[in-house]
């Protein structure tokens, strides 16, 4: 909608300035002044020159704006491609991590309910939140959590998280700060 308004505004402005230029030139020609150094001729000439100057200035501004918009669109497209590539890379990495976690849960012999509770514990949810999320009682969630810790030979939630995240490496420049 805004682009249509902009085009309409440009067309009206060009027509108005064109009418001033053409009208001024036509008036000078029809007047056939005896002297070119009169108030009327100088006024009409200044009006025509002003309209030409405004037309040129507006055209250059529109051209510069159009180039700027094109550059911004190219930059936006490049950022979108970069974002999409990062998302795909992150998706593949998380998918690999998810498969590794699931493989370990399988190695521990967790039931589907225990797997669900263990994953939600890894995500940082409390027993009450897991109970609400899974439509189980908090006591049942605690029992599943205890079974996960026992089957994984872990002492609790912190050790469960450490089991999967301890070897997770940050980029080299961030590792030194840790």
N, C-alpha and C positions, 0 to 999 in steps of 0.2 A: 504494500500500500504506500509506504513512504517513498519507494522508488518511483511509483507513478506520480505522486505529488511533486517530486523533485523534477521529473521530466516535464510535467505540466508547467511548473514554475519557470523552468529554463525556457520553454517555448514562448510563454507569455512575455518574459523579459526580453528575449531575442526579438520578438515581434514588435514590442514597444520601442526598443532602441533602433531597430531597423526602420520603423515608421518615422522616428525623429530624424534619422539620417536621410532617408529618402524624401521625407517632407521638407526638410531644410534645404536640400539640394534643389528639389523641384521649385520651392518658393524663390530661391535665388535666381533660378533660370527664368521663371515666369515674371519676376520683377524687372528683369533686365536693367539693373541699376546703372545710372549714368556715372556714378563714382563708386569705386570699391572701398573707398575710405569714408563710410558713413556709419552711424550708429546701428542702423538696421542690418547692414551687410556684416559688420563686425560681430554683432550679437548672433546672427544666424550662423556665421562661420564658427564662432566659439561653441555654439550649441551642437553643431555637427561634429566638431573636434572632440567635445566632451563625450558625446554619445559613442564615437569611435573608440575613445580611450576607455570608457566604461565597458564596452563590448569586448575589447581586447583583454582588459584586466580580468573580467569575469570568465572569458574563455580560457585564459591561462590558469586561473584558479581552479576551474572545473577540471581541466586537463591534469593538473597537479593532484587534485583530490582523487581523480579516477585512478591515476598511477598508484597513489598511496593505498587506496582500497584494494587494488590488485595485489600489491605487495603484502598487505595484511592478510588477504585471502590465501595467498601462497604460504605465508608463515603459519597461518592457522591450520592449513591442510598438512603441513609438515609436522606440526605439534600433534595433530590428531593421529597421524601415522606413527609417530614416536610413542604416543600414549597407547595405541592399539598393540604395538609390538611389545611394549612393557607389560601390558595386561596379559598378553598371550604367554610371555615368558614366565610371569608370576603364576599364571594358571597352571602351566606345565610343572613348575617347581612345586606348587602346592599339591598338585595331583600326585607327584612322585612322593612327597612327604606323606600324603594321605595313604598311599599304597604301602609305604614302609611301616607306618603305624598300624595299619590293618593287618599286615603280615606278622608283626610282633604280637598283636592281640590274638591272632590265630595260633601262633607258636605257644602262647600261654594257655591256650584252650579256653578262651573266654566265650561265654554264651552271647547270643545277640543282645540281650538286655544288658549284660555286663559291658559289652563293647560300647553300647550307647552311653552308659553312665561314665565309663572311662574316658571317652572322647569329650563329653561335656565337662568332666573334671579337668581335663587338659586345657579346655578353653577357659577355665577359671570360674565356672559356675558353682554356686553353693549347693549343698544337698537339697535345701528347700527349693531353690530355683529349678534344679533338675527334676524334683518331684512334681512341681507345677508343669514343667515343660513336657514331661513324659506321662502325666496322669498316673503317677505312682505315689505311694505314701513316702514320707521322708525316711521312715524306718526301712522300707524296702530299698530305697536308694542307698542308705548306709550299709545295708547287707550286701548289695551288689558291689559297692566300693570296697568293702572289706574283702570280698571274694577276689576282686581285681588285685588288691595289694598282696593277698596271700598267694595267688597263682603267679604273680610276677615277682615274688620274693622281694617285695618293697615294704618299707615301713609306713608309708602314707602318701598323701597327695603331693608333697614337695618332692619326694623321691620319684614318684610317677612322672612329674614334669621334668625333673632332672634327667631321668632315663632317656627321654626323647629329645630334650633340648640342650643337654650338657655339651654336646659336640657341635652344636649349631654355631657356625663361625660368622662373624661380622666382617666387612671389608677390612683389609690390613690397617688402614689409618684409624679405624675405630677400635681395633683390638688392643692397641697400646693403651688406650684410656681406661679399659676395663680391668 
